[in-house]
Amino acid sequence: MTKALMLLLFIGTQILFAQTSYTIADIPKELRENANSVVIHEKKVIDISRNGKSNSKINRTIAVFNKLGDNDVNAYAHYDDDTKVRDVEAFIYDANGNELKHIKQRDFKDVSAVSGFSLYEDNRELHLEYTPTVYPYIVRFISEVEGNSTVLPTWYPINSYVSSTIHNELTITYASDNKPNYKKEHVEGYDISISETPGQITCVAKNLKAIRYEEEAPPYFNVLPKVYFTQDSFYLKGMEGQGKDWNSFGSWMQQSLLYGTTELSPATIALAKQLVKNETTNEGKARKIYEYLQNKVRYISVQIGIGGWKPMLASEVDRLSYGDCKALTNYTKALLEAVGVPSYYTILYLDEDERDITKDVPTIQGNHAFLGVPNNDEMIWLECTSQRSPFGYVSNSHDDRDVLIITPNGGEIVHTKKYSVEENTQVTKGTIHLNAEGAIKADLERTSKGLQYGNRHGLTDLTVKKQKEYYKNRWGHINGFTIPSLTLNDDKTDIVFTENVHIQAPRYASRIGKDFLFCVNVFNQSDYIPPRNINRKQSLYLKMNFKDTDTLEIVIPSGYKLEALPENKKIENEFGSYLVSFEKISENKLKYTREFILKKGEYLPSKYSQYRDFRKNIYKLDQTKILINRIEP
């Protein structure tokens, strides 16, 4: 390298990392509105021009106004055996720009970059730990990381909801024979520009106002502006990959990451065949293998693989009886191969907010692996990290999203199960006896299916004490109640959760002179009213279909009578429906029926007030009381 070139590079680095003094007063008022934090200035330079090598420099200054903004600092640098942190440091300033602290690399905390069921368990990060003593404060973060992966990250010029940006800039330098492709999303209405010169792409965002979070708004990844980048060829930890389309990407994964990882010993293959010897269908065989998996292995973080993407050998999982998500998924696939059942290694975003693998962005995406087993025209999905999930159960972290399956012919985007209203049900039946003191004794049976099953089945893992605490929190409106008897049944074959609860409450009905006021909806009162939002900006996002049905029989004590019953009500609109009815079936018995249906969907912001009225009316109707009169002699 010539002295002139070295000098030029040195000057460029000094410009990138040159300190500029900022104060809170310098931030325009309109960018402070609704903001927990403001990115004052961020410049990121990614160089992938050298074959298979990358260099990434970041210089970011961010103002934090409150505790909620602490998470927006994002002061960390990822590394692993193939990625080196050349520099990382941070400066803390007060609101007037006075330096409070200089945090050097040795003072950053060295932690796992991820936890739980992630693809990236072998990544680590140097993470800034700073506890502010006063707000607002300013953080300037500097880092430089080198590695042999050229996969480009998605550019988010706004950190999150309730964060704004004064200036954010990304520059990508690339080799002339491998120009990245890019796709813009949700950039309309923002001052965001993308310019190109030979060998370079530059993205600049200026003066982006904070997006105020609103109740039941879409998840941030469906709202915030972003730019995706893809490459026809890339490097992942020194291994060349193909990303022209999902088919070629999947073929690369199959040949480079998965091939040769599913071999098992003859003894294990013989055991697998013995397990399924009486099964005649692929579904039956897969069920037996899944049960075996759940009894044999446990989830654990495994530090192995190419960038978190290459699974541990199935033979090693078989020997050790543990693995991470990719290892356990691959092991299950190997066991199924041994008994002649095809299956597809699958990548997804494990997220309750239904995040899709973006269809037209063939690159590294997702944070989790699970398994798809083709069964006629359907796909059976298996969560291989869970020791208690029912066979084929699709939870709210897996349902209704685009995922990437790796088939022998390449990659393919498919959609996971979307539950209908009639599949997400909760059915409650009960008998309630009221005595002359206003106390009740009640027997309840509740069955839950679909995603509502997922809300309940964890109860069987709790102690009896914790189970009863759950019900006390759920039925907090019933004063002083006890649970003399509780039976829970988790039917993992039909995927139905059943609760049988006997409760006693000494003072449920309110005495009015010699009479009683009695709230009929004892067990399923809706306590949710969306907050007022006059100038709604975001869509209304209802992310789950469900249907609740309640049928209660109320028996009143002798010497009392039912006076006029409340009027039956029915509400129907585009969000769902609500039905409540009261029926006198004898002199001392009342039948109460309630049905509440909510329809999943994304609705115009202008619909929010109508939705709020809908939920407010349900809240009021769930509080309906009946008058029980004392019969005078």
C-alpha positions as CSV (number, residue, x, y, z in Angstrom):
1,M,0.0,0.0,0.0
2,T,1.4,3.4,-1.0
3,K,2.0,6.1,1.6
4,A,-0.5,8.3,-0.2
5,L,-3.2,5.7,0.0
6,M,-2.4,5.1,3.6
7,L,-2.7,8.8,4.3
8,L,-6.0,9.0,2.4
9,L,-7.5,6.1,4.4
10,F,-6.3,7.7,7.7
11,I,-7.9,11.0,6.8
12,G,-11.1,9.2,5.9
13,T,-11.2,7.4,9.2
14,Q,-10.6,10.6,11.1
15,I,-13.5,12.3,9.3
16,L,-15.8,9.4,10.0
17,F,-14.9,9.3,13.7
18,A,-14.4,13.1,14.2
19,Q,-16.1,14.3,17.3
20,T,-18.8,16.9,16.9
21,S,-20.3,18.5,20.0
22,Y,-24.1,18.2,20.4
23,T,-26.5,19.5,23.0
24,I,-30.1,18.7,23.7
25,A,-31.0,22.3,22.8
26,D,-29.7,21.7,19.3
27,I,-32.4,19.2,18.6
28,P,-35.4,20.7,16.8
29,K,-38.6,20.8,18.8
30,E,-40.6,18.8,16.3
31,L,-38.1,15.9,16.5
32,R,-38.4,15.8,20.3
33,E,-42.2,15.3,20.2
34,N,-43.3,11.8,21.0
35,A,-39.7,10.7,21.2
36,N,-38.0,8.7,23.9
37,S,-34.7,9.1,21.9
38,V,-33.3,11.0,19.0
39,V,-30.5,9.8,16.7
40,I,-28.6,13.1,16.3
41,H,-26.1,11.8,13.8
42,E,-25.3,8.3,12.6
43,K,-22.9,7.3,9.9
44,K,-22.3,3.6,9.0
45,V,-19.8,2.6,6.4
46,I,-19.7,-1.1,5.2
47,D,-16.9,-2.2,2.8
48,I,-17.4,-5.5,1.0
49,S,-15.2,-4.7,-1.9
50,R,-12.6,-7.2,-1.0
51,N,-13.5,-10.7,-2.0
52,G,-15.1,-12.4,1.0
53,K,-14.0,-9.8,3.5
54,S,-16.0,-7.0,5.2
55,N,-15.3,-4.0,7.3
56,S,-18.0,-2.1,9.1
57,K,-17.6,1.3,10.9
58,I,-20.2,3.0,13.0
59,N,-20.2,6.5,14.5
60,R,-23.6,7.2,16.2
61,T,-24.7,10.0,18.5
62,I,-28.0,9.6,20.2
63,A,-29.9,11.6,22.8
64,V,-32.0,9.7,25.4
65,F,-34.8,11.5,27.1
66,N,-36.1,8.9,29.5
67,K,-35.8,5.3,30.7
68,L,-37.8,4.0,27.8
69,G,-35.2,5.4,25.4
70,D,-32.3,3.5,27.0
71,N,-32.9,0.5,24.8
72,D,-32.5,2.7,21.7
73,V,-28.8,3.3,22.4
74,N,-27.8,0.0,20.6
75,A,-24.2,0.3,21.7
76,Y,-22.8,-3.1,20.9
77,A,-20.4,-4.9,18.5
78,H,-21.0,-8.5,17.4
79,Y,-18.1,-10.9,17.1
80,D,-17.2,-14.6,16.9
81,D,-14.2,-16.7,15.8
82,D,-14.4,-15.2,12.3
83,T,-15.3,-11.6,13.2
84,K,-12.9,-9.3,15.0
85,V,-13.8,-6.1,16.9
86,R,-11.1,-3.6,15.9
87,D,-12.4,-0.8,18.0
88,V,-15.4,-0.1,20.3
89,E,-15.8,2.8,22.7
90,A,-18.5,5.2,23.9
91,F,-18.7,8.7,25.3
92,I,-21.4,9.9,27.6
93,Y,-22.4,13.6,27.7
94,D,-24.9,15.6,29.7
95,A,-27.6,17.7,28.1
96,N,-25.2,20.5,27.5
97,G,-22.7,18.4,25.7
98,N,-20.2,18.1,28.6
99,E,-18.4,14.8,28.7
100,L,-19.3,12.7,31.7
101,K,-17.6,9.4,30.9
102,H,-15.4,7.7,28.4
103,I,-16.0,4.0,28.2
104,K,-13.3,1.9,26.5
105,Q,-13.4,-1.5,25.0
106,R,-12.2,-3.3,28.1
107,D,-15.2,-1.9,30.0
108,F,-17.8,-3.2,27.6
109,K,-19.6,-6.3,28.9
110,D,-18.9,-9.5,26.9
111,V,-22.2,-11.5,26.5
112,S,-24.0,-13.9,24.3
113,A,-25.5,-11.9,21.4
114,V,-28.8,-13.8,21.8
115,S,-30.6,-16.1,24.1
116,G,-33.3,-18.6,23.8
117,F,-34.3,-20.4,20.5
118,S,-32.1,-18.4,18.1
119,L,-30.1,-19.4,15.1
120,Y,-27.3,-17.3,16.2
121,E,-26.2,-18.9,19.5
122,D,-22.5,-18.9,18.6
123,N,-22.5,-15.1,18.2
124,R,-21.3,-12.9,21.0
125,E,-21.3,-9.1,21.6
126,L,-19.5,-6.4,23.4
127,H,-22.3,-4.5,25.0
128,L,-22.3,-1.1,26.7
129,E,-23.7,-1.2,30.2
130,Y,-24.5,2.3,31.4
131,T,-27.0,3.3,34.1
132,P,-27.8,7.0,33.8
133,T,-28.2,9.1,36.9
134,V,-30.1,11.8,35.1
135,Y,-32.1,12.4,31.9
136,P,-31.6,13.5,29.2
137,Y,-28.2,12.3,28.3
138,I,-26.2,11.8,25.1
139,V,-24.2,8.8,23.9
140,R,-21.7,8.7,21.2
141,F,-20.8,5.2,20.1
142,I,-17.9,4.2,17.9
143,S,-17.1,0.8,16.5
144,E,-15.1,-1.0,13.8
145,V,-15.6,-4.7,13.1
146,E,-13.9,-6.9,10.5
147,G,-14.9,-10.3,9.3
148,N,-15.3,-12.7,6.4
149,S,-19.1,-12.4,6.0
150,T,-20.5,-10.0,3.4
151,V,-24.2,-10.4,4.1
152,L,-25.6,-6.9,4.3
153,P,-28.0,-5.9,7.1
154,T,-31.3,-4.2,6.6
155,W,-31.1,-0.4,7.1
156,Y,-33.5,1.1,9.6
157,P,-33.1,4.9,9.6
158,I,-35.5,5.1,12.6
159,N,-34.6,3.0,15.6
160,S,-38.1,2.1,16.7
161,Y,-41.5,3.5,17.6
162,V,-41.1,6.8,19.6
163,S,-37.6,7.5,18.3
164,S,-36.7,10.2,15.8
165,T,-33.7,10.9,13.6
166,I,-31.9,14.1,12.6
167,H,-29.4,12.4,10.3
168,N,-28.7,8.8,9.5
169,E,-26.4,7.7,6.7
170,L,-25.3,4.3,5.3
171,T,-22.6,3.8,2.7
172,I,-21.9,0.5,1.1
173,T,-18.7,0.0,-1.0
174,Y,-18.7,-3.1,-3.2
175,A,-16.8,-4.9,-5.9
176,S,-17.8,-4.0,-9.4
177,D,-18.8,-7.5,-10.3
178,N,-21.2,-8.0,-7.3
179,K,-23.4,-5.0,-7.0
180,P,-26.0,-5.4,-4.2
181,N,-29.7,-5.1,-5.0
182,Y,-31.9,-3.1,-2.7
183,K,-35.6,-2.8,-1.9
184,K,-37.2,0.2,-0.2
185,E,-40.2,-0.3,2.1
186,H,-42.4,2.3,3.9
187,V,-40.2,5.2,2.8
188,E,-43.0,7.3,1.3
189,G,-43.4,10.7,3.0
190,Y,-39.9,10.7,4.5
191,D,-36.8,12.6,3.5
192,I,-34.9,9.4,2.5
193,S,-32.6,9.3,-0.6
194,I,-30.5,6.6,-2.2
195,S,-27.7,7.6,-4.5
196,E,-25.3,5.4,-6.5
197,T,-21.8,6.0,-7.9
198,P,-19.5,3.3,-9.3
199,G,-18.8,0.8,-6.6
200,Q,-20.9,2.6,-3.9
201,I,-24.4,3.0,-2.7
202,T,-25.3,5.7,-0.2
203,C,-28.6,6.0,1.8
204,V,-29.4,9.2,3.7
205,A,-32.3,10.0,6.0
206,K,-32.9,13.4,7.4
207,N,-35.3,14.8,10.0
208,L,-37.5,11.8,10.5
209,K,-40.1,12.5,13.1
210,A,-40.9,9.9,15.8
211,I,-43.8,7.6,15.1
212,R,-46.0,7.6,18.2
213,Y,-46.9,4.2,19.4
214,E,-50.7,3.7,19.5
215,E,-52.7,1.0,21.1
216,E,-53.1,-2.1,18.9
217,A,-50.9,-0.7,16.2
218,P,-49.1,-2.9,13.7
219,P,-45.7,-4.2,14.8
220,Y,-42.8,-1.9,14.1
221,F,-41.4,-4.0,11.2
222,N,-44.6,-3.4,9.3
223,V,-44.4,0.4,9.8
224,L,-40.9,1.7,10.0
225,P,-39.1,2.8,6.9
226,K,-36.3,0.4,5.8
227,V,-34.1,-0.7,3.0
228,Y,-33.3,-4.4,2.3
229,F,-30.1,-5.4,0.6
230,T,-29.5,-8.7,-1.3
231,Q,-26.6,-10.0,-3.4
232,D,-26.5,-12.7,-6.1
233,S,-23.4,-14.1,-4.3
234,F,-22.2,-13.5,-0.8
235,Y,-19.9,-14.9,1.8
236,L,-21.0,-16.3,5.2
237,K,-18.0,-16.9,7.4
238,G,-15.8,-17.5,4.4
239,M,-18.2,-19.8,2.6
240,E,-19.5,-18.5,-0.7
241,G,-23.3,-18.5,-0.9
242,Q,-25.9,-17.8,-3.6
243,G,-28.9,-15.5,-3.2
244,K,-30.2,-14.7,-6.6
245,D,-33.6,-16.1,-5.5
246,W,-35.0,-18.3,-2.8
247,N,-34.6,-21.4,-4.8
248,S,-30.9,-20.9,-5.3
249,F,-30.5,-19.7,-1.7
250,G,-32.2,-22.9,-0.5
251,S,-30.0,-25.1,-2.7
252,W,-27.0,-23.4,-1.3
253,M,-28.2,-24.1,2.3
254,Q,-28.9,-27.7,1.4
255,Q,-25.6,-28.4,-0.2
256,S,-23.3,-26.2,2.0
257,L,-24.9,-26.2,5.4
258,L,-27.2,-29.2,5.7
259,Y,-25.7,-31.9,3.5
260,G,-23.9,-34.6,5.5
261,T,-25.3,-33.5,8.9
262,T,-28.1,-36.1,9.2
263,E,-26.1,-39.3,9.3
264,L,-27.0,-41.6,12.3
265,S,-25.5,-44.8,13.6
266,P,-27.0,-48.1,12.5
267,A,-28.2,-48.7,16.1
268,T,-30.1,-45.4,16.2
269,I,-31.7,-46.1,12.8
270,A,-32.8,-49.5,14.0
271,L,-34.3,-48.0,17.1
272,A,-36.2,-45.4,15.0
273,K,-37.6,-48.2,12.8
274,Q,-38.6,-50.2,15.8
275,L,-40.5,-47.2,17.2
276,V,-42.7,-46.9,14.1
277,K,-43.1,-50.6,13.2
278,N,-46.8,-50.5,13.8
279,E,-47.5,-47.2,12.1
280,T,-48.8,-47.3,8.5
281,T,-48.9,-43.5,7.8
282,N,-46.2,-40.8,7.6
283,E,-48.2,-38.8,10.2
284,G,-48.3,-41.8,12.6
285,K,-44.5,-42.3,12.1
286,A,-43.8,-38.7,12.6
287,R,-45.8,-38.6,15.8
288,K,-43.8,-41.5,17.3
289,I,-40.5,-39.9,16.3
290,Y,-41.6,-36.6,17.8
291,E,-42.6,-38.2,21.1
292,Y,-39.2,-40.0,21.2
293,L,-37.4,-36.7,20.6
294,Q,-39.3,-34.9,23.4
295,N,-38.4,-37.6,25.9
296,K,-34.8,-37.9,24.8
297,V,-33.4,-34.4,24.2
298,R,-33.4,-31.0,25.8
299,Y,-32.8,-27.5,24.4
300,I,-29.4,-25.9,25.2
301,S,-27.3,-23.2,23.6
302,V,-24.6,-24.8,21.4
303,Q,-21.5,-22.9,20.3
304,I,-21.0,-24.4,16.9
305,G,-21.7,-23.8,13.2
306,I,-21.1,-21.3,10.4
307,G,-22.5,-18.0,11.6
308,G,-25.2,-19.8,13.6
309,W,-26.6,-21.4,10.5
310,K,-24.9,-24.8,10.2
311,P,-26.5,-27.3,12.5
312,M,-24.6,-29.6,14.8
313,L,-24.3,-33.2,13.5
314,A,-27.3,-35.3,14.1
315,S,-25.0,-38.1,15.4
316,E,-23.7,-35.7,18.0
317,V,-27.2,-34.7,19.2
318,D,-28.0,-38.4,19.4
319,R,-24.9,-39.0,21.6
320,L,-25.3,-35.9,23.8
321,S,-29.1,-35.6,24.0
322,Y,-29.1,-31.9,23.6
323,G,-28.9,-29.2,21.0
324,D,-30.1,-25.7,19.9
325,C,-33.0,-25.1,17.6
326,K,-31.1,-25.9,14.4
327,A,-29.5,-29.0,15.9
328,L,-32.7,-30.4,17.3
329,T,-34.6,-29.6,14.1
330,N,-31.9,-31.3,12.0
331,Y,-31.9,-34.3,14.4
332,T,-35.6,-34.8,14.1
333,K,-35.2,-34.6,10.3
334,A,-32.5,-37.3,10.5
335,L,-34.8,-39.6,12.5
336,L,-37.6,-39.1,10.1
337,E,-35.3,-39.9,7.1
338,A,-34.3,-43.1,8.9
339,V,-38.0,-44.3,8.8
340,G,-38.7,-43.0,5.3
341,V,-40.6,-39.8,6.2
342,P,-39.7,-36.7,4.2
343,S,-39.4,-33.4,6.1
344,Y,-38.1,-29.8,5.5
345,Y,-35.7,-27.8,7.6
346,T,-37.5,-24.5,8.0
347,I,-36.4,-20.9,8.8
348,L,-38.8,-18.4,10.4
349,Y,-39.1,-15.4,12.6
350,L,-40.2,-16.8,16.0
351,D,-42.3,-13.8,17.1
352,E,-45.9,-13.4,18.4
353,D,-46.3,-10.5,16.0
354,E,-46.3,-12.8,12.9
355,R,-43.3,-11.5,11.2
356,D,-42.8,-12.9,7.6
357,I,-39.7,-14.0,5.8
358,T,-39.8,-11.2,3.2
359,K,-40.7,-13.0,-0.1
360,D,-38.6,-10.9,-2.6
361,V,-35.5,-10.5,-0.4
362,P,-33.5,-13.7,-0.8
363,T,-30.9,-13.3,1.9
364,I,-30.1,-14.3,5.5
365,Q,-33.4,-13.8,7.4
366,G,-35.2,-15.4,10.4
367,N,-34.2,-16.2,14.0
368,H,-35.3,-19.7,14.5
369,A,-35.5,-23.2,12.9
370,F,-38.3,-25.8,13.1
371,L,-39.5,-28.6,10.9
372,G,-42.1,-29.1,8.3
373,V,-43.5,-32.6,7.5
374,P,-45.5,-32.8,4.3
375,N,-48.7,-34.7,4.8
376,N,-50.9,-34.9,1.6
377,D,-51.9,-31.3,0.9
378,E,-51.0,-30.0,4.3
379,M,-47.8,-29.4,6.3
380,I,-47.4,-30.7,9.9
381,W,-45.2,-28.2,11.8
382,L,-43.0,-29.5,14.6
383,E,-41.4,-27.3,17.2
384,C,-38.3,-29.4,18.0
385,T,-37.1,-27.4,21.0
386,S,-40.2,-28.0,23.2
387,Q,-40.6,-31.0,25.5
388,R,-44.3,-30.3,26.1
389,S,-45.7,-28.9,22.8
390,P,-48.3,-31.3,21.3
391,F,-47.4,-33.0,18.0
392,G,-48.3,-30.6,15.1
393,Y,-49.3,-27.7,17.4
394,V,-48.8,-24.3,15.8
395,S,-48.4,-21.6,18.5
396,N,-48.9,-17.9,18.2
397,S,-45.1,-17.6,17.7
398,H,-45.3,-19.7,14.5
399,D,-48.8,-19.2,13.0
400,D,-49.9,-17.2,10.0
401,R,-46.6,-16.2,8.5
402,D,-44.3,-16.8,5.5
403,V,-41.4,-19.1,6.3
404,L,-38.6,-20.6,4.2
405,I,-38.5,-24.4,3.7
406,I,-35.4,-26.1,2.4
407,T,-36.5,-28.8,0.0
408,P,-34.2,-31.2,-2.1
409,N,-35.0,-28.9,-5.0
410,G,-34.1,-25.6,-3.3
411,G,-35.8,-23.0,-1.1
412,E,-39.4,-22.1,-1.1
413,I,-41.6,-19.6,0.8
414,V,-44.7,-21.2,2.3
415,H,-47.3,-20.0,4.8
416,T,-47.9,-21.5,8.1
417,K,-51.3,-22.3,9.6
418,K,-53.8,-19.5,10.0
419,Y,-56.4,-20.2,12.6
420,S,-60.1,-19.4,11.9
421,V,-62.5,-18.0,14.5
422,E,-64.0,-21.4,14.9
423,E,-60.6,-23.0,15.7
424,N,-59.6,-20.5,18.4
425,T,-62.3,-21.2,20.9
426,Q,-62.9,-21.1,24.6
427,V,-66.1,-22.7,25.9
428,T,-67.2,-22.2,29.5
429,K,-70.0,-24.0,31.2
430,G,-70.9,-23.6,34.8
431,T,-73.5,-23.9,37.5
432,I,-73.6,-21.2,40.3
433,H,-75.5,-21.6,43.5
434,L,-76.3,-18.4,45.4
435,N,-77.3,-18.6,49.1
436,A,-79.3,-16.3,51.3
437,E,-76.1,-14.6,52.6
438,G,-74.9,-13.6,49.1
439,A,-72.3,-16.3,48.9
440,I,-71.8,-18.5,45.9
441,K,-70.5,-22.0,45.2
442,A,-69.7,-22.6,41.5
443,D,-68.5,-25.5,39.4
444,L,-66.9,-24.5,36.1
445,E,-65.7,-26.4,33.1
446,R,-63.7,-24.6,30.5
447,T,-62.2,-26.0,27.3
448,S,-59.7,-24.2,25.1
449,K,-58.6,-25.0,21.6
450,G,-56.3,-23.4,19.0
451,L,-54.3,-20.4,20.1
452,Q,-56.5,-20.3,23.2
453,Y,-55.1,-23.7,24.1
454,G,-51.6,-22.1,24.0
455,N,-52.7,-19.6,26.5
456,R,-53.6,-22.3,29.0
457,H,-51.5,-25.4,28.6
458,G,-48.6,-24.0,30.6
459,L,-50.7,-24.2,33.7
460,T,-50.0,-27.9,34.2
461,D,-46.3,-27.0,34.6
462,L,-47.1,-24.8,37.7
463,T,-47.4,-25.9,41.3
464,V,-50.9,-26.1,42.8
465,K,-50.1,-22.9,44.7
466,K,-49.1,-21.1,41.5
467,Q,-52.1,-22.4,39.7
468,K,-54.5,-21.0,42.3
469,E,-52.6,-17.7,42.2
470,Y,-53.3,-17.6,38.4
471,Y,-57.0,-17.9,39.0
472,K,-57.0,-15.3,41.8
473,N,-55.3,-12.8,39.4
474,R,-57.7,-13.8,36.6
475,W,-60.8,-13.4,38.7
476,G,-59.7,-10.5,40.8
477,H,-63.2,-9.1,40.7
478,I,-64.5,-11.9,42.9
479,N,-63.6,-10.9,46.5
480,G,-62.3,-13.5,48.9
481,F,-62.9,-16.6,46.8
482,T,-61.2,-20.0,47.4
483,I,-60.7,-23.0,45.2
484,P,-61.4,-26.2,47.1
485,S,-61.0,-28.3,44.0
486,L,-59.1,-27.9,40.8
487,T,-58.5,-30.3,37.9
488,L,-56.5,-29.5,34.8
489,N,-56.3,-31.8,31.8
490,D,-53.9,-31.2,28.9
491,D,-55.1,-33.5,26.0
492,K,-52.1,-33.4,23.7
493,T,-53.7,-35.7,21.2
494,D,-56.7,-33.7,20.3
495,I,-55.0,-30.5,21.5
496,V,-57.7,-29.4,24.0
497,F,-57.1,-28.0,27.4
498,T,-59.8,-28.5,30.0
499,E,-60.2,-26.8,33.4
500,N,-62.5,-28.0,36.1
501,V,-62.7,-25.5,38.9
502,H,-64.9,-25.5,42.1
503,I,-64.9,-22.1,43.8
504,Q,-66.5,-20.6,46.8
505,A,-66.9,-16.8,47.4
506,P,-68.5,-15.6,50.7
507,R,-69.6,-12.1,49.5
508,Y,-70.2,-12.2,45.8
509,A,-73.7,-10.7,45.6
510,S,-74.3,-7.2,46.9
511,R,-77.1,-6.8,49.5
512,I,-79.6,-4.0,49.0
513,G,-81.8,-4.0,52.0
514,K,-83.4,-7.5,51.8
515,D,-82.6,-8.0,48.1
516,F,-79.4,-8.8,46.2
517,L,-77.7,-7.4,43.1
518,F,-75.9,-10.1,41.2
519,C,-73.4,-9.8,38.3
520,V,-74.3,-12.7,36.1
521,N,-71.0,-12.9,34.2
522,V,-69.0,-14.4,36.9
523,F,-66.0,-15.9,35.1
524,N,-65.3,-14.1,31.8
525,Q,-65.7,-10.3,32.3
526,S,-63.9,-8.2,29.7
527,D,-61.9,-5.5,31.5
528,Y,-60.4,-3.9,28.4
529,I,-61.4,-0.6,26.9
530,P,-59.0,0.8,24.4
531,P,-57.7,4.3,25.4
532,R,-59.1,7.3,23.6
533,N,-57.2,8.3,20.5
534,I,-58.7,11.2,18.6
535,N,-56.0,11.7,16.0
536,R,-55.2,8.1,15.2
537,K,-52.4,7.7,12.7
538,Q,-51.6,4.0,12.7
539,S,-53.9,1.2,11.4
540,L,-55.9,-0.8,13.9
541,Y,-54.2,-4.2,14.1
542,L,-56.2,-7.1,15.6
543,K,-53.8,-10.0,15.5
544,M,-55.9,-13.0,16.7
545,N,-59.3,-14.5,15.7
546,F,-61.2,-16.0,18.7
547,K,-64.6,-17.1,19.9
548,D,-65.6,-17.2,23.6
549,T,-68.8,-19.0,24.5
550,D,-70.1,-18.9,28.1
551,T,-73.2,-20.8,29.3
552,L,-74.0,-20.4,33.0
553,E,-76.9,-21.7,35.1
554,I,-77.6,-19.6,38.2
555,V,-79.6,-21.1,41.0
556,I,-81.1,-18.6,43.5
557,P,-81.9,-19.4,47.1
558,S,-85.4,-20.3,48.3
559,G,-87.4,-17.4,49.6
560,Y,-86.1,-15.2,46.7
561,K,-87.4,-14.5,43.2
562,L,-86.1,-13.2,39.9
563,E,-87.7,-9.9,38.9
564,A,-87.5,-8.5,35.3
565,L,-84.5,-9.8,33.5
566,P,-82.1,-7.6,31.5
567,E,-82.8,-7.2,27.8
568,N,-81.0,-9.6,25.4
569,K,-78.4,-7.8,23.3
570,K,-76.6,-8.5,20.0
571,I,-73.9,-6.4,18.5
572,E,-72.4,-7.1,15.0
573,N,-69.8,-5.2,13.1
574,E,-66.7,-5.8,11.0
575,F,-64.6,-6.4,14.1
576,G,-66.8,-9.3,15.3
577,S,-69.9,-9.8,17.3
578,Y,-71.2,-10.0,20.8
579,L,-74.4,-11.7,22.0
580,V,-75.8,-11.9,25.5
581,S,-79.1,-13.5,26.6
582,F,-80.9,-14.1,29.8
583,E,-83.5,-16.9,30.2
584,K,-85.6,-17.8,33.2
585,I,-85.9,-21.6,33.1
586,S,-87.7,-22.0,36.4
587,E,-88.7,-20.0,39.4
588,N,-85.3,-20.2,40.9
589,K,-83.0,-20.8,37.9
590,L,-81.6,-18.4,35.3
591,K,-79.6,-19.3,32.1
592,Y,-77.0,-16.8,31.0
593,T,-75.5,-17.1,27.5
594,R,-72.6,-15.0,26.2
595,E,-70.8,-15.2,22.9
596,F,-67.9,-12.9,21.9
597,I,-66.2,-13.2,18.5
598,L,-63.2,-11.0,17.5
599,K,-62.0,-11.0,13.9
600,K,-58.4,-10.8,13.1
601,G,-57.4,-8.0,10.6
602,E,-55.9,-4.7,9.8
603,Y,-58.3,-1.8,9.8
604,L,-58.1,1.9,8.8
605,P,-57.1,4.3,11.5
606,S,-60.6,5.9,11.2
607,K,-62.1,2.7,12.4
608,Y,-60.4,2.9,15.8
609,S,-63.1,4.9,17.5
610,Q,-65.8,2.4,16.3
611,Y,-63.6,-0.5,17.7
612,R,-63.3,1.4,21.0
613,D,-67.0,1.8,21.2
614,F,-67.5,-1.9,20.5
615,R,-65.1,-2.9,23.3
616,K,-66.6,-0.3,25.6
617,N,-70.1,-1.7,25.1
618,I,-68.8,-5.2,25.8
619,Y,-67.2,-4.0,29.0
620,K,-70.5,-2.5,30.1
621,L,-72.7,-5.5,29.1
622,D,-70.3,-7.8,31.0
623,Q,-71.1,-5.9,34.1
624,T,-74.8,-6.4,33.8
625,K,-76.5,-7.2,37.1
626,I,-79.8,-8.7,38.0
627,L,-82.0,-7.9,41.0
628,I,-83.0,-10.9,43.2
629,N,-85.9,-10.0,45.4
630,R,-86.8,-11.3,48.8
631,I,-90.2,-12.9,48.8
632,E,-92.2,-11.3,51.6
633,P,-94.3,-13.7,53.8
